[in-house]
Amino acid sequence: MNNKPPIFKGGYDPDGAQSWIEGIKRIFGAMRCMDEHRVLLGGYVLHDEADHWW
């Protein structure tokens, strides 16, 4: 299975942010990713403003 995580670039986009969170949660669930690894891995799919903020 090839997971292409959704990308979040930041800005004022509440719907986009919520969609990104839901997509990432689905992937983490499929991977059986432990909670302590989710923050680290989630940071890799933030881009532009979101990555700079992080």
PDBQT receptor file of N, H, CA, C and O in Angstrom, charges set to zero:
ATOM      1  N   MET A   1       0.838  -1.165   0.000  1.00  0.00    +0.000 N 
ATOM      2  CA  MET A   1       0.000   0.000   0.000  1.00  0.00    +0.000 C 
ATOM      3  C   MET A   1       0.890   1.238   0.000  1.00  0.00    +0.000 C 
ATOM      4  O   MET A   1       1.829   1.339   0.790  1.00  0.00    +0.000 OA
ATOM      5  N   ASN A   2       0.592   2.162  -0.877  1.00  0.00    +0.000 N 
ATOM      6  H   ASN A   2      -0.171   2.080  -1.518  1.00  0.00    +0.000 HD
ATOM      7  CA  ASN A   2       1.374   3.386  -0.987  1.00  0.00    +0.000 C 
ATOM      8  C   ASN A   2       0.564   4.535  -0.403  1.00  0.00    +0.000 C 
ATOM      9  O   ASN A   2      -0.453   4.934  -0.970  1.00  0.00    +0.000 OA
ATOM     10  N   ASN A   3       1.009   5.060   0.713  1.00  0.00    +0.000 N 
ATOM     11  H   ASN A   3       1.836   4.736   1.173  1.00  0.00    +0.000 HD
ATOM     12  CA  ASN A   3       0.321   6.188   1.344  1.00  0.00    +0.000 C 
ATOM     13  C   ASN A   3       0.969   7.481   0.910  1.00  0.00    +0.000 C 
ATOM     14  O   ASN A   3       2.163   7.688   1.124  1.00  0.00    +0.000 OA
ATOM     15  N   LYS A   4       0.191   8.344   0.305  1.00  0.00    +0.000 N 
ATOM     16  H   LYS A   4      -0.779   8.176   0.131  1.00  0.00    +0.000 HD
ATOM     17  CA  LYS A   4       0.661   9.680  -0.019  1.00  0.00    +0.000 C 
ATOM     18  C   LYS A   4      -0.061  10.622   0.929  1.00  0.00    +0.000 C 
ATOM     19  O   LYS A   4      -1.219  10.973   0.704  1.00  0.00    +0.000 OA
ATOM     20  N   PRO A   5       0.625  11.029   1.992  1.00  0.00    +0.000 N 
ATOM     21  CA  PRO A   5      -0.044  11.847   3.000  1.00  0.00    +0.000 C 
ATOM     22  C   PRO A   5      -0.483  13.186   2.425  1.00  0.00    +0.000 C 
ATOM     23  O   PRO A   5       0.172  13.734   1.537  1.00  0.00    +0.000 OA
ATOM     24  N   PRO A   6      -1.591  13.709   2.933  1.00  0.00    +0.000 N 
ATOM     25  CA  PRO A   6      -2.011  15.033   2.502  1.00  0.00    +0.000 C 
ATOM     26  C   PRO A   6      -0.982  16.064   2.943  1.00  0.00    +0.000 C 
ATOM     27  O   PRO A   6      -0.276  15.866   3.933  1.00  0.00    +0.000 OA
ATOM     28  N   ILE A   7      -0.903  17.145   2.217  1.00  0.00    +0.000 N 
ATOM     29  H   ILE A   7      -1.476  17.306   1.413  1.00  0.00    +0.000 HD
ATOM     30  CA  ILE A   7       0.047  18.218   2.514  1.00  0.00    +0.000 C 
ATOM     31  C   ILE A   7      -0.730  19.423   3.026  1.00  0.00    +0.000 C 
ATOM     32  O   ILE A   7      -1.767  19.785   2.471  1.00  0.00    +0.000 OA
ATOM     33  N   PHE A   8      -0.226  20.035   4.079  1.00  0.00    +0.000 N 
ATOM     34  H   PHE A   8       0.617  19.741   4.530  1.00  0.00    +0.000 HD
ATOM     35  CA  PHE A   8      -0.832  21.259   4.594  1.00  0.00    +0.000 C 
ATOM     36  C   PHE A   8       0.206  22.357   4.519  1.00  0.00    +0.000 C 
ATOM     37  O   PHE A   8       1.315  22.213   5.034  1.00  0.00    +0.000 OA
ATOM     38  N   LYS A   9      -0.164  23.482   3.859  1.00  0.00    +0.000 N 
ATOM     39  H   LYS A   9      -1.065  23.599   3.441  1.00  0.00    +0.000 HD
ATOM     40  CA  LYS A   9       0.772  24.577   3.662  1.00  0.00    +0.000 C 
ATOM     41  C   LYS A   9       0.547  25.748   4.601  1.00  0.00    +0.000 C 
ATOM     42  O   LYS A   9       1.333  26.696   4.609  1.00  0.00    +0.000 OA
ATOM     43  N   GLY A  10      -0.510  25.697   5.389  1.00  0.00    +0.000 N 
ATOM     44  H   GLY A  10      -1.148  24.928   5.383  1.00  0.00    +0.000 HD
ATOM     45  CA  GLY A  10      -0.766  26.773   6.339  1.00  0.00    +0.000 C 
ATOM     46  C   GLY A  10      -1.746  27.792   5.795  1.00  0.00    +0.000 C 
ATOM     47  O   GLY A  10      -2.544  27.498   4.905  1.00  0.00    +0.000 OA
ATOM     48  N   GLY A  11      -1.675  28.991   6.343  1.00  0.00    +0.000 N 
ATOM     49  H   GLY A  11      -1.028  29.230   7.067  1.00  0.00    +0.000 HD
ATOM     50  CA  GLY A  11      -2.623  30.030   5.973  1.00  0.00    +0.000 C 
ATOM     51  C   GLY A  11      -3.933  29.830   6.711  1.00  0.00    +0.000 C 
ATOM     52  O   GLY A  11      -4.099  28.866   7.458  1.00  0.00    +0.000 OA
ATOM     53  N   TYR A  12      -4.859  30.748   6.497  1.00  0.00    +0.000 N 
ATOM     54  H   TYR A  12      -4.724  31.532   5.890  1.00  0.00    +0.000 HD
ATOM     55  CA  TYR A  12      -6.158  30.633   7.158  1.00  0.00    +0.000 C 
ATOM     56  C   TYR A  12      -7.047  29.744   6.302  1.00  0.00    +0.000 C 
ATOM     57  O   TYR A  12      -7.671  30.200   5.345  1.00  0.00    +0.000 OA
ATOM     58  N   ASP A  13      -7.093  28.479   6.661  1.00  0.00    +0.000 N 
ATOM     59  H   ASP A  13      -6.585  28.108   7.438  1.00  0.00    +0.000 HD
ATOM     60  CA  ASP A  13      -7.881  27.489   5.927  1.00  0.00    +0.000 C 
ATOM     61  C   ASP A  13      -8.372  26.430   6.908  1.00  0.00    +0.000 C 
ATOM     62  O   ASP A  13      -7.859  25.311   6.918  1.00  0.00    +0.000 OA
ATOM     63  N   PRO A  14      -9.367  26.773   7.739  1.00  0.00    +0.000 N 
ATOM     64  CA  PRO A  14      -9.833  25.821   8.751  1.00  0.00    +0.000 C 
ATOM     65  C   PRO A  14     -10.295  24.493   8.159  1.00  0.00    +0.000 C 
ATOM     66  O   PRO A  14     -10.014  23.434   8.721  1.00  0.00    +0.000 OA
ATOM     67  N   ASP A  15     -11.001  24.540   7.029  1.00  0.00    +0.000 N 
ATOM     68  H   ASP A  15     -11.229  25.400   6.572  1.00  0.00    +0.000 HD
ATOM     69  CA  ASP A  15     -11.467  23.296   6.413  1.00  0.00    +0.000 C 
ATOM     70  C   ASP A  15     -10.292  22.464   5.906  1.00  0.00    +0.000 C 
ATOM     71  O   ASP A  15     -10.281  21.243   6.055  1.00  0.00    +0.000 OA
ATOM     72  N   GLY A  16      -9.309  23.126   5.311  1.00  0.00    +0.000 N 
ATOM     73  H   GLY A  16      -9.319  24.118   5.190  1.00  0.00    +0.000 HD
ATOM     74  CA  GLY A  16      -8.121  22.418   4.837  1.00  0.00    +0.000 C 
ATOM     75  C   GLY A  16      -7.334  21.811   5.984  1.00  0.00    +0.000 C 
ATOM     76  O   GLY A  16      -6.826  20.695   5.871  1.00  0.00    +0.000 OA
ATOM     77  N   ALA A  17      -7.231  22.536   7.082  1.00  0.00    +0.000 N 
ATOM     78  H   ALA A  17      -7.644  23.443   7.174  1.00  0.00    +0.000 HD
ATOM     79  CA  ALA A  17      -6.512  22.026   8.253  1.00  0.00    +0.000 C 
ATOM     80  C   ALA A  17      -7.226  20.809   8.827  1.00  0.00    +0.000 C 
ATOM     81  O   ALA A  17      -6.587  19.812   9.165  1.00  0.00    +0.000 OA
ATOM     82  N   GLN A  18      -8.544  20.887   8.937  1.00  0.00    +0.000 N 
ATOM     83  H   GLN A  18      -9.063  21.697   8.663  1.00  0.00    +0.000 HD
ATOM     84  CA  GLN A  18      -9.306  19.760   9.473  1.00  0.00    +0.000 C 
ATOM     85  C   GLN A  18      -9.195  18.545   8.558  1.00  0.00    +0.000 C 
ATOM     86  O   GLN A  18      -9.049  17.419   9.033  1.00  0.00    +0.000 OA
ATOM     87  N   SER A  19      -9.263  18.768   7.263  1.00  0.00    +0.000 N 
ATOM     88  H   SER A  19      -9.381  19.683   6.877  1.00  0.00    +0.000 HD
ATOM     89  CA  SER A  19      -9.127  17.676   6.296  1.00  0.00    +0.000 C 
ATOM     90  C   SER A  19      -7.747  17.033   6.401  1.00  0.00    +0.000 C 
ATOM     91  O   SER A  19      -7.619  15.811   6.325  1.00  0.00    +0.000 OA
ATOM     92  N   TRP A  20      -6.711  17.864   6.576  1.00  0.00    +0.000 N 
ATOM     93  H   TRP A  20      -6.815  18.857   6.637  1.00  0.00    +0.000 HD
ATOM     94  CA  TRP A  20      -5.350  17.353   6.719  1.00  0.00    +0.000 C 
ATOM     95  C   TRP A  20      -5.241  16.479   7.964  1.00  0.00    +0.000 C 
ATOM     96  O   TRP A  20      -4.673  15.388   7.914  1.00  0.00    +0.000 OA
ATOM     97  N   ILE A  21      -5.784  16.958   9.076  1.00  0.00    +0.000 N 
ATOM     98  H   ILE A  21      -6.245  17.844   9.117  1.00  0.00    +0.000 HD
ATOM     99  CA  ILE A  21      -5.728  16.202  10.334  1.00  0.00    +0.000 C 
ATOM    100  C   ILE A  21      -6.417  14.853  10.181  1.00  0.00    +0.000 C 
ATOM    101  O   ILE A  21      -5.878  13.832  10.608  1.00  0.00    +0.000 OA
ATOM    102  N   GLU A  22      -7.593  14.839   9.582  1.00  0.00    +0.000 N 
ATOM    103  H   GLU A  22      -8.031  15.669   9.236  1.00  0.00    +0.000 HD
ATOM    104  CA  GLU A  22      -8.329  13.586   9.401  1.00  0.00    +0.000 C 
ATOM    105  C   GLU A  22      -7.563  12.612   8.504  1.00  0.00    +0.000 C 
ATOM    106  O   GLU A  22      -7.514  11.413   8.780  1.00  0.00    +0.000 OA
ATOM    107  N   GLY A  23      -6.967  13.135   7.428  1.00  0.00    +0.000 N 
ATOM    108  H   GLY A  23      -7.007  14.109   7.204  1.00  0.00    +0.000 HD
ATOM    109  CA  GLY A  23      -6.187  12.283   6.532  1.00  0.00    +0.000 C 
ATOM    110  C   GLY A  23      -4.965  11.687   7.216  1.00  0.00    +0.000 C 
ATOM    111  O   GLY A  23      -4.662  10.507   7.041  1.00  0.00    +0.000 OA
ATOM    112  N   ILE A  24      -4.270  12.501   7.989  1.00  0.00    +0.000 N 
ATOM    113  H   ILE A  24      -4.517  13.460   8.131  1.00  0.00    +0.000 HD
ATOM    114  CA  ILE A  24      -3.090  12.026   8.709  1.00  0.00    +0.000 C 
ATOM    115  C   ILE A  24      -3.481  10.986   9.755  1.00  0.00    +0.000 C 
ATOM    116  O   ILE A  24      -2.785   9.985   9.922  1.00  0.00    +0.000 OA
ATOM    117  N   LYS A  25      -4.585  11.214  10.457  1.00  0.00    +0.000 N 
ATOM    118  H   LYS A  25      -5.151  12.027  10.321  1.00  0.00    +0.000 HD
ATOM    119  CA  LYS A  25      -5.042  10.240  11.456  1.00  0.00    +0.000 C 
ATOM    120  C   LYS A  25      -5.357   8.891  10.814  1.00  0.00    +0.000 C 
ATOM    121  O   LYS A  25      -5.040   7.848  11.385  1.00  0.00    +0.000 OA
ATOM    122  N   ARG A  26      -5.976   8.900   9.633  1.00  0.00    +0.000 N 
ATOM    123  H   ARG A  26      -6.234   9.748   9.169  1.00  0.00    +0.000 HD
ATOM    124  CA  ARG A  26      -6.271   7.641   8.933  1.00  0.00    +0.000 C 
ATOM    125  C   ARG A  26      -4.989   6.893   8.586  1.00  0.00    +0.000 C 
ATOM    126  O   ARG A  26      -4.902   5.678   8.764  1.00  0.00    +0.000 OA
ATOM    127  N   ILE A  27      -4.007   7.618   8.094  1.00  0.00    +0.000 N 
ATOM    128  H   ILE A  27      -4.078   8.605   7.949  1.00  0.00    +0.000 HD
ATOM    129  CA  ILE A  27      -2.734   6.985   7.739  1.00  0.00    +0.000 C 
ATOM    130  C   ILE A  27      -2.040   6.443   8.984  1.00  0.00    +0.000 C 
ATOM    131  O   ILE A  27      -1.550   5.313   8.973  1.00  0.00    +0.000 OA
ATOM    132  N   PHE A  28      -1.991   7.233  10.055  1.00  0.00    +0.000 N 
ATOM    133  H   PHE A  28      -2.389   8.150  10.063  1.00  0.00    +0.000 HD
ATOM    134  CA  PHE A  28      -1.366   6.760  11.290  1.00  0.00    +0.000 C 
ATOM    135  C   PHE A  28      -2.062   5.518  11.826  1.00  0.00    +0.000 C 
ATOM    136  O   PHE A  28      -1.404   4.605  12.324  1.00  0.00    +0.000 OA
ATOM    137  N   GLY A  29      -3.378   5.477  11.728  1.00  0.00    +0.000 N 
ATOM    138  H   GLY A  29      -3.912   6.219  11.323  1.00  0.00    +0.000 HD
ATOM    139  CA  GLY A  29      -4.124   4.302  12.169  1.00  0.00    +0.000 C 
ATOM    140  C   GLY A  29      -3.767   3.073  11.351  1.00  0.00    +0.000 C 
ATOM    141  O   GLY A  29      -3.579   1.989  11.902  1.00  0.00    +0.000 OA
ATOM    142  N   ALA A  30      -3.673   3.239  10.035  1.00  0.00    +0.000 N 
ATOM    143  H   ALA A  30      -3.826   4.120   9.587  1.00  0.00    +0.000 HD
ATOM    144  CA  ALA A  30      -3.320   2.118   9.162  1.00  0.00    +0.000 C 
ATOM    145  C   ALA A  30      -1.900   1.633   9.437  1.00  0.00    +0.000 C 
ATOM    146  O   ALA A  30      -1.608   0.443   9.320  1.00  0.00    +0.000 OA
ATOM    147  N   MET A  31      -1.018   2.567   9.804  1.00  0.00    +0.000 N 
ATOM    148  H   MET A  31      -1.255   3.534   9.900  1.00  0.00    +0.000 HD
ATOM    149  CA  MET A  31       0.375   2.222  10.104  1.00  0.00    +0.000 C 
ATOM    150  C   MET A  31       0.540   1.681  11.519  1.00  0.00    +0.000 C 
ATOM    151  O   MET A  31       1.603   1.168  11.870  1.00  0.00    +0.000 OA
ATOM    152  N   ARG A  32      -0.502   1.794  12.327  1.00  0.00    +0.000 N 
ATOM    153  H   ARG A  32      -1.365   2.211  12.042  1.00  0.00    +0.000 HD
ATOM    154  CA  ARG A  32      -0.434   1.453  13.749  1.00  0.00    +0.000 C 
ATOM    155  C   ARG A  32       0.677   2.259  14.437  1.00  0.00    +0.000 C 
ATOM    156  O   ARG A  32       1.437   1.749  15.259  1.00  0.00    +0.000 OA
ATOM    157  N   CYS A  33       0.728   3.514  14.065  1.00  0.00    +0.000 N 
ATOM    158  H   CYS A  33       0.110   3.928  13.397  1.00  0.00    +0.000 HD
ATOM    159  CA  CYS A  33       1.745   4.434  14.572  1.00  0.00    +0.000 C 
ATOM    160  C   CYS A  33       1.464   4.768  16.039  1.00  0.00    +0.000 C 
ATOM    161  O   CYS A  33       0.351   5.158  16.392  1.00  0.00    +0.000 OA
ATOM    162  N   MET A  34       2.471   4.613  16.880  1.00  0.00    +0.000 N 
ATOM    163  H   MET A  34       3.375   4.296  16.594  1.00  0.00    +0.000 HD
ATOM    164  CA  MET A  34       2.315   4.923  18.300  1.00  0.00    +0.000 C 
ATOM    165  C   MET A  34       2.219   6.437  18.498  1.00  0.00    +0.000 C 
ATOM    166  O   MET A  34       2.803   7.214  17.743  1.00  0.00    +0.000 OA
ATOM    167  N   ASP A  35       1.478   6.837  19.518  1.00  0.00    +0.000 N 
ATOM    168  H   ASP A  35       1.003   6.206  20.132  1.00  0.00    +0.000 HD
ATOM    169  CA  ASP A  35       1.247   8.257  19.782  1.00  0.00    +0.000 C 
ATOM    170  C   ASP A  35       2.540   9.060  19.869  1.00  0.00    +0.000 C 
ATOM    171  O   ASP A  35       2.608  10.182  19.367  1.00  0.00    +0.000 OA
ATOM    172  N   GLU A  36       3.553   8.501  20.495  1.00  0.00    +0.000 N 
ATOM    173  H   GLU A  36       3.498   7.589  20.902  1.00  0.00    +0.000 HD
ATOM    174  CA  GLU A  36       4.794   9.264  20.675  1.00  0.00    +0.000 C 
ATOM    175  C   GLU A  36       5.534   9.522  19.364  1.00  0.00    +0.000 C 
ATOM    176  O   GLU A  36       6.431  10.364  19.331  1.00  0.00    +0.000 OA
ATOM    177  N   HIS A  37       5.189   8.830  18.299  1.00  0.00    +0.000 N 
ATOM    178  H   HIS A  37       4.460   8.146  18.326  1.00  0.00    +0.000 HD
ATOM    179  CA  HIS A  37       5.831   9.044  17.001  1.00  0.00    +0.000 C 
ATOM    180  C   HIS A  37       5.014   9.941  16.079  1.00  0.00    +0.000 C 
ATOM    181  O   HIS A  37       5.533  10.427  15.074  1.00  0.00    +0.000 OA
ATOM    182  N   ARG A  38       3.764  10.164  16.401  1.00  0.00    +0.000 N 
ATOM    183  H   ARG A  38       3.342   9.770  17.218  1.00  0.00    +0.000 HD
ATOM    184  CA  ARG A  38       2.870  10.904  15.509  1.00  0.00    +0.000 C 
ATOM    185  C   ARG A  38       3.304  12.354  15.302  1.00  0.00    +0.000 C 
ATOM    186  O   ARG A  38       3.226  12.857  14.181  1.00  0.00    +0.000 OA
ATOM    187  N   VAL A  39       3.753  13.027  16.338  1.00  0.00    +0.000 N 
ATOM    188  H   VAL A  39       3.816  12.618  17.248  1.00  0.00    +0.000 HD
ATOM    189  CA  VAL A  39       4.171  14.426  16.200  1.00  0.00    +0.000 C 
ATOM    190  C   VAL A  39       5.389  14.523  15.294  1.00  0.00    +0.000 C 
ATOM    191  O   VAL A  39       5.443  15.379  14.411  1.00  0.00    +0.000 OA
ATOM    192  N   LEU A  40       6.350  13.663  15.505  1.00  0.00    +0.000 N 
ATOM    193  H   LEU A  40       6.306  12.967  16.222  1.00  0.00    +0.000 HD
ATOM    194  CA  LEU A  40       7.558  13.670  14.683  1.00  0.00    +0.000 C 
ATOM    195  C   LEU A  40       7.224  13.400  13.220  1.00  0.00    +0.000 C 
ATOM    196  O   LEU A  40       7.667  14.136  12.338  1.00  0.00    +0.000 OA
ATOM    197  N   LEU A  41       6.457  12.364  12.958  1.00  0.00    +0.000 N 
ATOM    198  H   LEU A  41       6.097  11.766  13.674  1.00  0.00    +0.000 HD
ATOM    199  CA  LEU A  41       6.121  12.010  11.580  1.00  0.00    +0.000 C 
ATOM    200  C   LEU A  41       5.191  13.030  10.934  1.00  0.00    +0.000 C 
ATOM    201  O   LEU A  41       5.317  13.319   9.744  1.00  0.00    +0.000 OA
ATOM    202  N   GLY A  42       4.263  13.573  11.708  1.00  0.00    +0.000 N 
ATOM    203  H   GLY A  42       4.160  13.338  12.675  1.00  0.00    +0.000 HD
ATOM    204  CA  GLY A  42       3.337  14.567  11.171  1.00  0.00    +0.000 C 
ATOM    205  C   GLY A  42       4.046  15.819  10.689  1.00  0.00    +0.000 C 
ATOM    206  O   GLY A  42       3.605  16.453   9.730  1.00  0.00    +0.000 OA
ATOM    207  N   GLY A  43       5.127  16.178  11.335  1.00  0.00    +0.000 N 
ATOM    208  H   GLY A  43       5.486  15.663  12.113  1.00  0.00    +0.000 HD
ATOM    209  CA  GLY A  43       5.886  17.360  10.938  1.00  0.00    +0.000 C 
ATOM    210  C   GLY A  43       6.502  17.261   9.558  1.00  0.00    +0.000 C 
ATOM    211  O   GLY A  43       6.793  18.285   8.939  1.00  0.00    +0.000 OA
ATOM    212  N   TYR A  44       6.705  16.065   9.069  1.00  0.00    +0.000 N 
ATOM    213  H   TYR A  44       6.469  15.233   9.572  1.00  0.00    +0.000 HD
ATOM    214  CA  TYR A  44       7.314  15.883   7.757  1.00  0.00    +0.000 C 
ATOM    215  C   TYR A  44       6.388  16.231   6.606  1.00  0.00    +0.000 C 
ATOM    216  O   TYR A  44       6.857  16.388   5.479  1.00  0.00    +0.000 OA
ATOM    217  N   VAL A  45       5.099  16.356   6.844  1.00  0.00    +0.000 N 
ATOM    218  H   VAL A  45       4.718  16.229   7.760  1.00  0.00    +0.000 HD
ATOM    219  CA  VAL A  45       4.174  16.674   5.756  1.00  0.00    +0.000 C 
ATOM    220  C   VAL A  45       3.606  18.086   5.886  1.00  0.00    +0.000 C 
ATOM    221  O   VAL A  45       2.586  18.409   5.277  1.00  0.00    +0.000 OA
ATOM    222  N   LEU A  46       4.263  18.915   6.672  1.00  0.00    +0.000 N 
ATOM    223  H   LEU A  46       5.091  18.653   7.167  1.00  0.00    +0.000 HD
ATOM    224  CA  LEU A  46       3.923  20.329   6.732  1.00  0.00    +0.000 C 
ATOM    225  C   LEU A  46       4.824  21.071   5.756  1.00  0.00    +0.000 C 
ATOM    226  O   LEU A  46       6.020  20.789   5.676  1.00  0.00    +0.000 OA
ATOM    227  N   HIS A  47       4.263  22.008   5.023  1.00  0.00    +0.000 N 
ATOM    228  H   HIS A  47       3.292  22.238   5.089  1.00  0.00    +0.000 HD
ATOM    229  CA  HIS A  47       5.036  22.749   4.027  1.00  0.00    +0.000 C 
ATOM    230  C   HIS A  47       4.767  24.244   4.158  1.00  0.00    +0.000 C 
ATOM    231  O   HIS A  47       3.779  24.660   4.763  1.00  0.00    +0.000 OA
ATOM    232  N   ASP A  48       5.642  25.027   3.594  1.00  0.00    +0.000 N 
ATOM    233  H   ASP A  48       6.444  24.689   3.102  1.00  0.00    +0.000 HD
ATOM    234  CA  ASP A  48       5.516  26.480   3.508  1.00  0.00    +0.000 C 
ATOM    235  C   ASP A  48       5.247  27.107   4.882  1.00  0.00    +0.000 C 
ATOM    236  O   ASP A  48       6.021  26.894   5.816  1.00  0.00    +0.000 OA
ATOM    237  N   GLU A  49       4.157  27.880   5.015  1.00  0.00    +0.000 N 
ATOM    238  H   GLU A  49       3.528  28.053   4.257  1.00  0.00    +0.000 HD
ATOM    239  CA  GLU A  49       3.868  28.580   6.271  1.00  0.00    +0.000 C 
ATOM    240  C   GLU A  49       3.728  27.628   7.449  1.00  0.00    +0.000 C 
ATOM    241  O   GLU A  49       4.200  27.919   8.548  1.00  0.00    +0.000 OA
ATOM    242  N   ALA A  50       3.084  26.497   7.223  1.00  0.00    +0.000 N 
ATOM    243  H   ALA A  50       2.700  26.261   6.330  1.00  0.00    +0.000 HD
ATOM    244  CA  ALA A  50       2.863  25.546   8.319  1.00  0.00    +0.000 C 
ATOM    245  C   ALA A  50       4.190  24.993   8.830  1.00  0.00    +0.000 C 
ATOM    246  O   ALA A  50       4.373  24.844  10.038  1.00  0.00    +0.000 OA
ATOM    247  N   ASP A  51       5.105  24.691   7.931  1.00  0.00    +0.000 N 
ATOM    248  H   ASP A  51       4.956  24.812   6.950  1.00  0.00    +0.000 HD
ATOM    249  CA  ASP A  51       6.414  24.171   8.328  1.00  0.00    +0.000 C 
ATOM    250  C   ASP A  51       7.215  25.250   9.051  1.00  0.00    +0.000 C 
ATOM    251  O   ASP A  51       7.887  24.971  10.044  1.00  0.00    +0.000 OA
ATOM    252  N   HIS A  52       7.143  26.470   8.555  1.00  0.00    +0.000 N 
ATOM    253  H   HIS A  52       6.597  26.696   7.748  1.00  0.00    +0.000 HD
ATOM    254  CA  HIS A  52       7.867  27.574   9.197  1.00  0.00    +0.000 C 
ATOM    255  C   HIS A  52       7.342  27.799  10.614  1.00  0.00    +0.000 C 
ATOM    256  O   HIS A  52       8.124  28.020  11.538  1.00  0.00    +0.000 OA
ATOM    257  N   TRP A  53       6.032  27.743  10.786  1.00  0.00    +0.000 N 
ATOM    258  H   TRP A  53       5.397  27.563  10.036  1.00  0.00    +0.000 HD
ATOM    259  CA  TRP A  53       5.431  27.919  12.104  1.00  0.00    +0.000 C 
ATOM    260  C   TRP A  53       5.862  26.805  13.040  1.00  0.00    +0.000 C 
ATOM    261  O   TRP A  53       6.144  27.053  14.212  1.00  0.00    +0.000 OA
ATOM    262  N   TRP A  54       5.917  25.576  12.533  1.00  0.00    +0.000 N 
ATOM    263  H   TRP A  54       5.688  25.375  11.580  1.00  0.00    +0.000 HD
ATOM    264  CA  TRP A  54       6.234  24.409  13.338  1.00  0.00    +0.000 C 
ATOM    265  C   TRP A  54       7.639  24.519  13.870  1.00  0.00    +0.000 C 
ATOM    266  O   TRP A  54       8.102  23.627  14.580  1.00  0.00    +0.000 OA
TER     267      TRP A  54
